[in-house]
Amino acid sequence: MTVMPSLRDPVDAQTPRSRAALVERYREVRRFTETLCAPLETEDYVVQPMPDASPAKWHLAHSSWFFETFVLKPHAPRYHEIDPAYAYLFNSYYVQAGARHCRDQRGMVTRPTVSQTYAYRAHVDQQVEDLLVGADEPLLEALAPLVTLGTHHEQQHQELLITDVKYLFSRNPLRPAYDARAAPEPPSKAPSLKWASFPGGLREVGHSGSGFCFDNETPRHPEYVEPFRLASRPVTNGEYLEFIGDGGYDRADLWVSDGWAEASRQEWRAPLYWEREGRTWQLFTTDGMQRLDPEEPVCHVSYYEADAYARWRGARLASETEWEVAAEKCALEGHFVESHRCHPRPAGGRGALLQLYGDIWEWTRSPYAPYPGFQPLPGALGEYNGKFMCNQFVLRGGSCATSITHIRPTYRNFFHPHCRWQFSGMRLAADGG
């Protein structure tokens, strides 16, 4: 099914406006993380299949560490830690918050156990809720933005948990399914690709207003865009198969130099999780191995692959400014993690632009850089986004593993151009209105 705004506006849910709403938002997000872990067995929580992918247990603990470090320790004088060593084990990259365990060795941390990790979460949850309920108005005003940031931080880790578990299971010869709760949907056909035209001019992009956003979405500022066109839907598996069949992975003229070197070194011949058996292509999904559906959006491609495909089609990737301008009046609807089926589906619906939100993150051609006048948050929280503004590219729109209460038109995701384990795909763009 398509997850759409229903009981409440998902954008409003991003920024609680009362004490009760803040407490409930905190509970909802924390509970949903554990809901996503419900299909896992104890052994699944611990393994780290590659340095970029963290164990599920670490995600559970780190998101708790965030609230402990930035909410409880500064604002709850009577707070006591379960174990001071957790501050070292579960810090990620916040240098100002203290020393950290090596990222690529998180899978070595068998203790605390999974049950102890859940006890740690329960301890932090009780303390945060007690603090919020008992806070006077000035303290609540100080806590609200920190707790709200923490819930959105946890939602980022919910998506990472899904992508990391998927990568972990793909390395298992048994190819286990992650979650069998959602029944497969009947096959559907993606609509023919069309082009939507947009005029050039001076436009404003970036977040504005009182709702939540990350610091990298600000400040709102003017940018000039030339007339451009955007494809009505993302590129499909069937269309990408044509690229493979035409020798796309063998043509250096289609690739930027770094991309050609990476593809050659890694021996890429198809997107991540694709496997060929004779003349038949299969791919690994959160439901296990499936026959490749040519109508679904192509997924798990790097920026390099997306850029090469666009060149092959005589097109290009959109800039993030073009993407945001195009998305301004599009409804926030699509397939999100709340559906419990973390796999992109064929484009559907009506309108000039389909699947802008959910299903797959869309690579843009924009390097991840600060907006004019950008100022990071003070202290250790300033390390959240700003220090990564180098050597990465921006993705837009969210994916099937993103929460609908987390995504916005101005949301800037970012990854290194070689990364493929996220739900990343592409939408074509071209010059001219």
N, C-alpha and C positions, 0 to 999 in steps of 0.2 A: 504494500500500500504506500501511498504518498503521505508523508508526515507533513501536515500543514498546521498553521496557527488555528487553534480551536478554543480550548478553555481559557486561554489567556494569550496575549500577544507575546511571542518569544523575545522580542526586543525589550519590552518592558520587564520581562522576567530577568534580564541581565543585570538590572540595577534595582534592587529592593528599596522601597521607599518608606519603610517603617521598621520598628524593632521586630515585630512579629514576622514580617515578610523576610527580613534578613535572617532570622533564625530558621525559618522554614526553607529558605533558599539554601542555606548551609546544609541542613539535614538532607534535602533532596539530592544535592550533588554528591555528598558523601555516601549516601545510600546507593546511588546509581553506580558509583565505582565498584562497590561490592557486588551489585547485581551483575556487572560485566564480568566479575571474577567467578560467579557461581558455576559456570560450566567447567572450571579448571579443577584438576586433581592436584594434590599436594606437590607432586613431582614437577608439575607444570610451572609452579610459582618461582622456581629457583634458578633455572638454567638461563644463561646469557649466550645466545647463538652467534652474536657478533658484537663488536664494540659499540656500534650505533644503537643497538637494541638492548634495553635493560630488562632484567627479570621482572615478572609481575609483582613479586614481593617487594622489590625496590620501589616500584611506582606507588604501591600502597603506603610504604613507609615515608618516602620522600614528600608526598603530598601532605602527610601529617606533620613532617618536620617543618614544612613551610608555615603552617599555622602556629606550631610551637615556637618557631624562631621569630616570626614577624608580628604575631598577635599576642601570644601568651607571655613569653619572657619579658617583653617591654612593658606590658600593660596589666599583668596579673602578678602582683608582688608575692603572693603566697603559692604560686605555681611551683610544683616540684617535678623534676624529670624522672621518668621511669629508669632511664639509664643515660648518664652523660655521654657515653660512647656513641649514642645514636646521632648526636650532632656531627660527629666525624663520618659515620657510615653513610648518612643519608643526605648530606649536603651535595649539591650537584656541581654548580660552577660559581657559587657566590663567594668570591675570594674574601670580601670584607666580612663575611659571616664566619670565617674560620677555616681551618684545615679540612681537607676532603680526602676520602678514599678514592683510589684510582678508578676512573670510569670503566676501563676495560676489564676490571677484576671484580665487578659487582656480582658476577655469577659464582664467585668463590665464597661469598658470605652466606654460609648455610645457617649461621646463628646471627641474630635471633631467628627462631623458627617461624613458620607461617602463623601458627597460633599465637605466638608472642607478638608478631607484627599486628595481628588483628587486635590484640589486647592494647597495644600501643595506640592504635587508631581510636579505640573506645575511650581510652584515657584522655587523649587530646580532645575528642568530641565532647565529652562531659565537661571538661574545663572550659572549652570555648563557649559552649551553650550557657554554662553558669555565668561566665563573664559577660556575655551579651545580655542575659536576662537581668543581671544585677547592676549593670552600668548606669550611671547617671547620664544625663543628656550630653554634657560636654565629652565624656569618655565615649559614649556611643557614637557621637559625631566623628571622633578620631578613629574608632574601630571599623566603622562601616566601609570606608574605602579599602582598608586592608583585608577585611573578610571577603568583600566582593572580588578583589583581585585574586585572593586565594581560591575562591570557587572557580574562577575562570582558569586559573593556573591548573587546578585539578582536572577541569574538563579537557585541557590540552593533554594531560597525562592519561585521561581515559582513552583518547584517540591513540596515543602512543602505545598504550597497553594492548589495544586491539592489533595494531600493525606489528608490534613486537611479537605477540603470541602467534600471529599468522606466519611471520618469518620463522619462528621457532618450530612450528608444526610442519612447515614446508621442508625443514631439514630432517624430519623424522621419516624413515622409509615406509612407515605405516600410513603416512599422510592422514592423520586424524582430523576430524571435523572439530571446529571450535564450539559451535552452538547449533543444536538441532531444534531450537524452540520455534523458529520462524519457518513456515512452510514455503517451499519454492513457489514463485509466481509463474503463471502461464507465460509461454513465449510471446513476445510482442516485437513489432518491427519498428525500427527507428525511422522517422520521417526523412524525406530527401533533404539534402543539405541545401540551404538557401543563404542568401547574404542580406544582412541588414546594414543600411547606410547611415552614417552619422556625420553631421556637418562639423567643420573645423571651427576654431574660435578659442577665446579665453574662457576656461572653466575653472571652477573651484573643486578641489578634491581634499580628502582627509576628513576626520571626524569633527563634528560640531555638536553643540547642544550639551545637555546635562547627563545623558546616558553613559554607561560604562564604555570605555575603550582602553586599549593598551597605549602606552606612551608613544609607540612607533607609528600610531595612526594620526598623530598630531604634529604640528598645528595644521588646521585647514588653511589652504593656500591656493593661489591661482596658478594654473599651468595652461600653456597654449597647446592645442592639439590641431594637427592638420586633419582634413576630412579623411575618414577611414571607414572600412567595412569590417563587420564581424560575422563569422559563421553562425548560423541559426542553432547549431548544436555542436557538441564535442565530436572529435574524430572517433570513429567506431573501430572495433577489432577487424571487421571485414575490410575497411579501408586501409588499415595498417598492414594487413596481410598483402595487399597489393604492393606496398612499399617493400616488404620483405621479398616478394616474388620478383620484383624488378631489380634486385641486388642492392637495396638501399644500404645494407651493412657492409657492402664491398666497394662503395663509391666514395672515395676520400673527398671529392669535390662538393659533397653535400654537408660535410661536417666541419665544424670549427676545429682547429688543430688540437686543442686539449681534449675535445670530445672524441676525435678519431684515435688519439693515443689511448684514451680510457677504454673505448670500445674494443680496440685491438688487444690491449693488455688483459681485459676481462673476458675476451672472446664472446662478446655479445652477438647473438644472432636473432634475438627476439626480446620482447619485454620480459621482465622478471616474472617468474611463475609459469611461463609458457613452456610446454614440452611437446615435441613432435613425435608421433608414433606412425611411421609410414607416411601416408598422406593426410593424416588426421592430427589436428592440433588440440591439445588439452591444456587446461591451466589449473593451478592450485588455487582454491578459494577457502574462505572460512568454513565452507560446507564440505571441504575435501576436494578431491580431483573432480573436475567437470569438463565436459566437452566444450570447446570454445564456441561462444555465441557471437556470430559476426555482427549482431545488432547492438551489442553492449558497447559503452565507451571504452576505448583502449585505456589501460590502466597500468600503473607500476612501470612507467617509463621515466627516464632521466630527462633533465633539461636538454642534454645533448641530443637525445633521440627525438624529442619533440621538435627541436630546432631543425634537425636534419630532415625530418618528415615534412615540415612546413616548406623548406627549401625545395624538396622533391615535388611538392604540389604547386610550386610557383607562388607560394604565399609566405606568410611569416607568423610569428606569435604576436599577440597584442601586447602593448605596453600596459603597465598596471593602471596608468591614468586612463587609457582608452577603455579598459575593462570596467573601471569604476564609473566612468561617464555613461557607458552602456547599461550598467546595472542599476542606475539611479531609480528608475521607475519600475523595475521588475519585482514581482512578488517574491517574498522570502519563502519559497516552497521547494520541495525536492525530497530525496530519500536520505534520511539521516540515521544516526545510531539508534534512535528510539524505536526504529522498526525491528531491531534485533536481527537484522540480516545485513551484515556488513559486506555487501558486494554491490557494485554499480549496476544499474539497470538501463535498458534502452530508453532513450529520450521519449518523452510523452508530453501531453498537454497542448496548450494553444499559446500563440504569441510569436513575436518575431525572434525572440531568443529563448531557447529551452535549456534546462539543466544548468543555469548559471550557478545555482546553489545545490549543495549536496552531491552525492554520487562520486565525483572526482574533484580533487584540487586541480586547477588549471594553471600550468606554467605560463608566466609572462616573460617577456624579453627584458624586463627591468631588473637591473642589479638592486640588491637590497641595500639601500642607502638612506641616510636621514633626510626627512623633509626639511625645507628651509625654515630655520628657527627652531628646530627640534631641541628639546631639553629633556634629558633622562630624569627619572625620579631620583630624589636624594638618597644617599646612603647605599646600602647593599642592593636595594631594589632597583637602583639605577643600572645594575648589571643584567637586568631581566632581558632587555632587547638591544640596548645601544651598542654594547661591545661586540655584537655579532654582525654589525653593518659593514661587512667586508667579505668578498669572494663568495657571495651567495646570491640566489635569484628569488624573486617574489612569486608566490602562487596565490591565487584568489578563489573564493567561492565555497570552500568547505567540501566535505566528502561524505560517503556513507558511514564513516566512523566518527563524524563530527556531530555534536549536539546542536539541535535547532535553537536552543537557548544560548548558544555560544557564538554563532556566526553573525556577521554584519556586512553591509556593502563595503565598508572601509577596512575590513580585516586584512592584515598583511601577514601571510604565512611566508616562511623562507627556509630554503634548504640549499645545500651545496649542489652544484649542477650534475654531479654524478649519482646522486641519491635516487634509489628506485623502490625502496621498501614501503614508502608511503603511497597512499591512494592518489597518485599523481597522473594526470592525463593532459589533454591539450584541446584548444579551440583555435581554429585558424583565423587570421586577420589579414587584411590587405589595405594598401593605400587607396585613397580616392573615395568620394562620397557616392 
